[in-house]
Amino acid sequence: MSASEKILLFKKLPEWREKLREANQRLVVTNGCFDLLHAGHVTYLEQSAMQGDVLLVGCNGDDSVRQLKGSGRPVNEEKDRALVLAALESVGAVVVFHEKKAVNFLRLAKPDVYVKGGDYTLETMVSDERQVIEESGGEIVFIPFVSGKSTTSIINRMNN
């Protein structure tokens, strides 16, 4: 399957999810901006994929990245970020979502496992996201980040 075939339309997510459920496949979901893909992202996504059968990555749309990261971001447009993510072997599918929080994305995805980075805890993650996962019977897993790897640090090094 080509990378572009792994990019799903948001509105098609429930239908895609139902097919996984019928095939008895455990869905792992994570989300983020993934602006400049780096080794930390790749490691995180590979470890996320190991939590189940299929990894779905929610990619923040351009407007939500600007809200989260500020002006000048994203560096790469959402369609390009989605394509690069989809090209990774560990990623089963990618959906671009346009909200600052992943709440509606998670409601549609209904993950068996929701993965967050190690900079979060149950107490610090978005409470609405946590509630959606807990109400649907999903599990929340935290995976440590690779030290010293971040898009912001890459951008800062490029600017200096």
C-alpha positions as protocol buffer text, in pm:
chain_id: "A"
residue {
  index: 1
  type: MET
  ca { x: 0 y: 0 z: 0 }
}
residue {
  index: 2
  type: SER
  ca { x: 136 y: 342 z: -92 }
}
residue {
  index: 3
  type: ALA
  ca { x: 175 y: 618 z: 165 }
}
residue {
  index: 4
  type: SER
  ca { x: -103 y: 824 z: 9 }
}
residue {
  index: 5
  type: GLU
  ca { x: -342 y: 528 z: 42 }
}
residue {
  index: 6
  type: LYS
  ca { x: -278 y: 524 z: 418 }
}
residue {
  index: 7
  type: ILE
  ca { x: -415 y: 879 z: 459 }
}
residue {
  index: 8
  type: LEU
  ca { x: -780 y: 863 z: 562 }
}
residue {
  index: 9
  type: LEU
  ca { x: -1046 y: 1131 z: 540 }
}
residue {
  index: 10
  type: PHE
  ca { x: -1173 y: 1228 z: 885 }
}
residue {
  index: 11
  type: LYS
  ca { x: -1532 y: 1144 z: 788 }
}
residue {
  index: 12
  type: LYS
  ca { x: -1429 y: 791 z: 678 }
}
residue {
  index: 13
  type: LEU
  ca { x: -1273 y: 709 z: 1016 }
}
residue {
  index: 14
  type: PRO
  ca { x: -1578 y: 531 z: 1170 }
}
residue {
  index: 15
  type: GLU
  ca { x: -1613 y: 298 z: 870 }
}
residue {
  index: 16
  type: TRP
  ca { x: -1239 y: 221 z: 873 }
}
residue {
  index: 17
  type: ARG
  ca { x: -1250 y: 157 z: 1248 }
}
residue {
  index: 18
  type: GLU
  ca { x: -1542 y: -83 z: 1214 }
}
residue {
  index: 19
  type: LYS
  ca { x: -1344 y: -292 z: 963 }
}
residue {
  index: 20
  type: LEU
  ca { x: -1061 y: -324 z: 1214 }
}
residue {
  index: 21
  type: ARG
  ca { x: -1306 y: -426 z: 1485 }
}
residue {
  index: 22
  type: GLU
  ca { x: -1459 y: -691 z: 1257 }
}
residue {
  index: 23
  type: ALA
  ca { x: -1107 y: -823 z: 1186 }
}
residue {
  index: 24
  type: ASN
  ca { x: -1044 y: -835 z: 1563 }
}
residue {
  index: 25
  type: GLN
  ca { x: -745 y: -599 z: 1532 }
}
residue {
  index: 26
  type: ARG
  ca { x: -628 y: -396 z: 1831 }
}
residue {
  index: 27
  type: LEU
  ca { x: -613 y: -26 z: 1735 }
}
residue {
  index: 28
  type: VAL
  ca { x: -344 y: 197 z: 1881 }
}
residue {
  index: 29
  type: VAL
  ca { x: -386 y: 573 z: 1841 }
}
residue {
  index: 30
  type: THR
  ca { x: -155 y: 864 z: 1901 }
}
residue {
  index: 31
  type: ASN
  ca { x: -157 y: 1221 z: 1777 }
}
residue {
  index: 32
  type: GLY
  ca { x: 64 y: 1525 z: 1739 }
}
residue {
  index: 33
  type: CYS
  ca { x: 194 y: 1798 z: 1512 }
}
residue {
  index: 34
  type: PHE
  ca { x: 488 y: 1602 z: 1366 }
}
residue {
  index: 35
  type: ASP
  ca { x: 612 y: 1918 z: 1195 }
}
residue {
  index: 36
  type: LEU
  ca { x: 974 y: 1824 z: 1124 }
}
residue {
  index: 37
  type: LEU
  ca { x: 989 y: 1448 z: 1156 }
}
residue {
  index: 38
  type: HIS
  ca { x: 1299 y: 1341 z: 1352 }
}
residue {
  index: 39
  type: ALA
  ca { x: 1449 y: 1032 z: 1520 }
}
residue {
  index: 40
  type: GLY
  ca { x: 1252 y: 1096 z: 1839 }
}
residue {
  index: 41
  type: HIS
  ca { x: 925 y: 1084 z: 1646 }
}
residue {
  index: 42
  type: VAL
  ca { x: 1024 y: 766 z: 1463 }
}
residue {
  index: 43
  type: THR
  ca { x: 1122 y: 589 z: 1787 }
}
residue {
  index: 44
  type: TYR
  ca { x: 802 y: 703 z: 1959 }
}
residue {
  index: 45
  type: LEU
  ca { x: 585 y: 584 z: 1669 }
}
residue {
  index: 46
  type: GLU
  ca { x: 762 y: 247 z: 1651 }
}
residue {
  index: 47
  type: GLN
  ca { x: 712 y: 195 z: 2025 }
}
residue {
  index: 48
  type: SER
  ca { x: 349 y: 305 z: 1993 }
}
residue {
  index: 49
  type: ALA
  ca { x: 286 y: 55 z: 1713 }
}
residue {
  index: 50
  type: MET
  ca { x: 410 y: -227 z: 1938 }
}
residue {
  index: 51
  type: GLN
  ca { x: 111 y: -172 z: 2168 }
}
residue {
  index: 52
  type: GLY
  ca { x: -133 y: -334 z: 1922 }
}
residue {
  index: 53
  type: ASP
  ca { x: -201 y: -443 z: 1565 }
}
residue {
  index: 54
  type: VAL
  ca { x: -255 y: -115 z: 1378 }
}
residue {
  index: 55
  type: LEU
  ca { x: -122 y: 234 z: 1459 }
}
residue {
  index: 56
  type: LEU
  ca { x: -342 y: 528 z: 1361 }
}
residue {
  index: 57
  type: VAL
  ca { x: -174 y: 868 z: 1384 }
}
residue {
  index: 58
  type: GLY
  ca { x: -384 y: 1181 z: 1424 }
}
residue {
  index: 59
  type: CYS
  ca { x: -196 y: 1471 z: 1266 }
}
residue {
  index: 60
  type: ASN
  ca { x: -289 y: 1822 z: 1380 }
}
residue {
  index: 61
  type: GLY
  ca { x: -405 y: 2040 z: 1092 }
}
residue {
  index: 62
  type: ASP
  ca { x: -218 y: 2359 z: 1009 }
}
residue {
  index: 63
  type: ASP
  ca { x: -449 y: 2592 z: 1205 }
}
residue {
  index: 64
  type: SER
  ca { x: -431 y: 2383 z: 1521 }
}
residue {
  index: 65
  type: VAL
  ca { x: -50 y: 2366 z: 1495 }
}
residue {
  index: 66
  type: ARG
  ca { x: -41 y: 2748 z: 1480 }
}
residue {
  index: 67
  type: GLN
  ca { x: -263 y: 2764 z: 1789 }
}
residue {
  index: 68
  type: LEU
  ca { x: -41 y: 2518 z: 1975 }
}
residue {
  index: 69
  type: LYS
  ca { x: 307 y: 2623 z: 1856 }
}
residue {
  index: 70
  type: GLY
  ca { x: 270 y: 2987 z: 1752 }
}
residue {
  index: 71
  type: SER
  ca { x: 332 y: 3189 z: 1438 }
}
residue {
  index: 72
  type: GLY
  ca { x: 582 y: 3052 z: 1191 }
}
residue {
  index: 73
  type: ARG
  ca { x: 453 y: 2700 z: 1247 }
}
residue {
  index: 74
  type: PRO
  ca { x: 396 y: 2460 z: 1100 }
}
residue {
  index: 75
  type: VAL
  ca { x: 705 y: 2452 z: 882 }
}
residue {
  index: 76
  type: ASN
  ca { x: 547 y: 2179 z: 667 }
}
residue {
  index: 77
  type: GLU
  ca { x: 185 y: 2183 z: 550 }
}
residue {
  index: 78
  type: GLU
  ca { x: -58 y: 1926 z: 690 }
}
residue {
  index: 79
  type: LYS
  ca { x: -80 y: 1726 z: 365 }
}
residue {
  index: 80
  type: ASP
  ca { x: 300 y: 1692 z: 356 }
}
residue {
  index: 81
  type: ARG
  ca { x: 325 y: 1598 z: 725 }
}
residue {
  index: 82
  type: ALA
  ca { x: 51 y: 1337 z: 676 }
}
residue {
  index: 83
  type: LEU
  ca { x: 229 y: 1186 z: 374 }
}
residue {
  index: 84
  type: VAL
  ca { x: 564 y: 1161 z: 554 }
}
residue {
  index: 85
  type: LEU
  ca { x: 397 y: 996 z: 855 }
}
residue {
  index: 86
  type: ALA
  ca { x: 209 y: 754 z: 630 }
}
residue {
  index: 87
  type: ALA
  ca { x: 535 y: 651 z: 462 }
}
residue {
  index: 88
  type: LEU
  ca { x: 664 y: 508 z: 791 }
}
residue {
  index: 89
  type: GLU
  ca { x: 640 y: 130 z: 815 }
}
residue {
  index: 90
  type: SER
  ca { x: 514 y: 147 z: 1175 }
}
residue {
  index: 91
  type: VAL
  ca { x: 217 y: 368 z: 1080 }
}
residue {
  index: 92
  type: GLY
  ca { x: -98 y: 192 z: 962 }
}
residue {
  index: 93
  type: ALA
  ca { x: -299 y: 504 z: 880 }
}
residue {
  index: 94
  type: VAL
  ca { x: -302 y: 882 z: 925 }
}
residue {
  index: 95
  type: VAL
  ca { x: -593 y: 1121 z: 975 }
}
residue {
  index: 96
  type: VAL
  ca { x: -559 y: 1502 z: 977 }
}
residue {
  index: 97
  type: PHE
  ca { x: -781 y: 1665 z: 1239 }
}
residue {
  index: 98
  type: HIS
  ca { x: -839 y: 2036 z: 1272 }
}
residue {
  index: 99
  type: GLU
  ca { x: -909 y: 2095 z: 1639 }
}
residue {
  index: 100
  type: LYS
  ca { x: -658 y: 2201 z: 1902 }
}
residue {
  index: 101
  type: LYS
  ca { x: -757 y: 1901 z: 2117 }
}
residue {
  index: 102
  type: ALA
  ca { x: -798 y: 1550 z: 1979 }
}
residue {
  index: 103
  type: VAL
  ca { x: -1134 y: 1486 z: 2149 }
}
residue {
  index: 104
  type: ASN
  ca { x: -1355 y: 1442 z: 1841 }
}
residue {
  index: 105
  type: PHE
  ca { x: -1081 y: 1249 z: 1661 }
}
residue {
  index: 106
  type: LEU
  ca { x: -1061 y: 1009 z: 1956 }
}
residue {
  index: 107
  type: ARG
  ca { x: -1441 y: 972 z: 1971 }
}
residue {
  index: 108
  type: LEU
  ca { x: -1443 y: 855 z: 1610 }
}
residue {
  index: 109
  type: ALA
  ca { x: -1128 y: 641 z: 1635 }
}
residue {
  index: 110
  type: LYS
  ca { x: -1236 y: 455 z: 1953 }
}
residue {
  index: 111
  type: PRO
  ca { x: -883 y: 328 z: 2022 }
}
residue {
  index: 112
  type: ASP
  ca { x: -812 y: 17 z: 2222 }
}
residue {
  index: 113
  type: VAL
  ca { x: -488 y: 189 z: 2327 }
}
residue {
  index: 114
  type: TYR
  ca { x: -418 y: 564 z: 2331 }
}
residue {
  index: 115
  type: VAL
  ca { x: -49 y: 652 z: 2347 }
}
residue {
  index: 116
  type: LYS
  ca { x: 86 y: 980 z: 2482 }
}
residue {
  index: 117
  type: GLY
  ca { x: 444 y: 1098 z: 2517 }
}
residue {
  index: 118
  type: GLY
  ca { x: 634 y: 1075 z: 2842 }
}
residue {
  index: 119
  type: ASP
  ca { x: 591 y: 1446 z: 2906 }
}
residue {
  index: 120
  type: TYR
  ca { x: 229 y: 1366 z: 3002 }
}
residue {
  index: 121
  type: THR
  ca { x: 70 y: 1181 z: 3293 }
}
residue {
  index: 122
  type: LEU
  ca { x: -292 y: 1089 z: 3361 }
}
residue {
  index: 123
  type: GLU
  ca { x: -312 y: 1409 z: 3564 }
}
residue {
  index: 124
  type: THR
  ca { x: -159 y: 1642 z: 3304 }
}
residue {
  index: 125
  type: MET
  ca { x: -310 y: 1509 z: 2982 }
}
residue {
  index: 126
  type: VAL
  ca { x: -615 y: 1686 z: 2837 }
}
residue {
  index: 127
  type: SER
  ca { x: -899 y: 1578 z: 3067 }
}
residue {
  index: 128
  type: ASP
  ca { x: -1154 y: 1562 z: 2783 }
}
residue {
  index: 129
  type: GLU
  ca { x: -927 y: 1326 z: 2588 }
}
residue {
  index: 130
  type: ARG
  ca { x: -877 y: 1109 z: 2896 }
}
residue {
  index: 131
  type: GLN
  ca { x: -1252 y: 1097 z: 2954 }
}
residue {
  index: 132
  type: VAL
  ca { x: -1323 y: 985 z: 2596 }
}
residue {
  index: 133
  type: ILE
  ca { x: -1072 y: 700 z: 2626 }
}
residue {
  index: 134
  type: GLU
  ca { x: -1192 y: 589 z: 2968 }
}
residue {
  index: 135
  type: GLU
  ca { x: -1559 y: 598 z: 2862 }
}
residue {
  index: 136
  type: SER
  ca { x: -1488 y: 380 z: 2559 }
}
residue {
  index: 137
  type: GLY
  ca { x: -1291 y: 126 z: 2766 }
}
residue {
  index: 138
  type: GLY
  ca { x: -956 y: 210 z: 2610 }
}
residue {
  index: 139
  type: GLU
  ca { x: -617 y: 190 z: 2776 }
}
residue {
  index: 140
  type: ILE
  ca { x: -378 y: 488 z: 2808 }
}
residue {
  index: 141
  type: VAL
  ca { x: -5 y: 422 z: 2770 }
}
residue {
  index: 142
  type: PHE
  ca { x: 279 y: 671 z: 2819 }
}
residue {
  index: 143
  type: ILE
  ca { x: 600 y: 627 z: 2619 }
}
residue {
  index: 144
  type: PRO
  ca { x: 915 y: 823 z: 2712 }
}
residue {
  index: 145
  type: PHE
  ca { x: 1052 y: 1070 z: 2461 }
}
residue {
  index: 146
  type: VAL
  ca { x: 1403 y: 1039 z: 2322 }
}
residue {
  index: 147
  type: SER
  ca { x: 1611 y: 1293 z: 2512 }
}
residue {
  index: 148
  type: GLY
  ca { x: 1730 y: 1596 z: 2317 }
}
residue {
  index: 149
  type: LYS
  ca { x: 1508 y: 1535 z: 2014 }
}
residue {
  index: 150
  type: SER
  ca { x: 1241 y: 1794 z: 1938 }
}
residue {
  index: 151
  type: THR
  ca { x: 1117 y: 1994 z: 1642 }
}
residue {
  index: 152
  type: THR
  ca { x: 1157 y: 2317 z: 1839 }
}
residue {
  index: 153
  type: SER
  ca { x: 1525 y: 2242 z: 1914 }
}
residue {
  index: 154
  type: ILE
  ca { x: 1587 y: 2164 z: 1545 }
}
residue {
  index: 155
  type: ILE
  ca { x: 1427 y: 2495 z: 1440 }
}
residue {
  index: 156
  type: ASN
  ca { x: 1629 y: 2684 z: 1703 }
}
residue {
  index: 157
  type: ARG
  ca { x: 1955 y: 2526 z: 1579 }
}
residue {
  index: 158
  type: MET
  ca { x: 1867 y: 2616 z: 1220 }
}
residue {
  index: 159
  type: ASN
  ca { x: 1800 y: 2977 z: 1317 }
}
residue {
  index: 160
  type: ASN
  ca { x: 2128 y: 3019 z: 1511 }
}
